[in-house]
């Protein structure tokens, strides 16, 4: 997307008979099919001039910033902060400060440039319709609500699965104790579902292969409580 001037001139000559909207549609479709994730907003790069009338070239940066803010509102903002943008009118400084407080990933200078490009009325105020057209606030709210709803549904499903699994039990083949299905080892004798003695996930085994005593120690300890041997993976731990 970061072409040199002579490369842009060559592309412009090849595409001179193609309408600007058709060029842009084709280019965006190519980007959509890329496997690599986009790191830049293409509207803020030299290639954007191929899809924009020359009289609008001076506005490319502000338009790219506004597109970036639209994306950030949909993906990073909180719904209550986006709702706060739904005011009848804004002053430039107030709007910039509000967007800055939302921590969308833009510097104060970038936000100032994006806000300064918005049209104002005779009083120097940015009207709600202008802001909606530039930042697509309603679409951002819909996206955030849909995301919140899907998260709630997923959380409810996970909780239901946990409760359903918690209600089931298995009997230890060694000591006959009934354990919750959430536990893979017996709470009494440390035997697992397979009937073999297994180390619980919150403990480490003092392994006999290194001369240990086979005792299961809590992971908060670095030396065996019984034989004082060091934890096998102690050399790889960072303190």
Secondary structure, 3 states (H helix, E strand, C coil): CCCCHHHHHHHHHHCCCCCHHHHHHHHHHHHHCCCCCCCCCHHHCHHHHHHCCHHHHHHHHHHHHHHHHHHHHHHCCCHHHHHCCCCCEECHHHHHHHHHHCCCCCCHHHHHHHHHCCCCCCCCCEEHHHHHHHHCHHHHHHHHHHHHHHHHHHHHHHHHHHHHHHCCEEECCCCCCEEECCCCECCCCCEECCCCECCCCCEEECCHHHCCCCCEEECCCCECCCCCCECCCHHHCCC
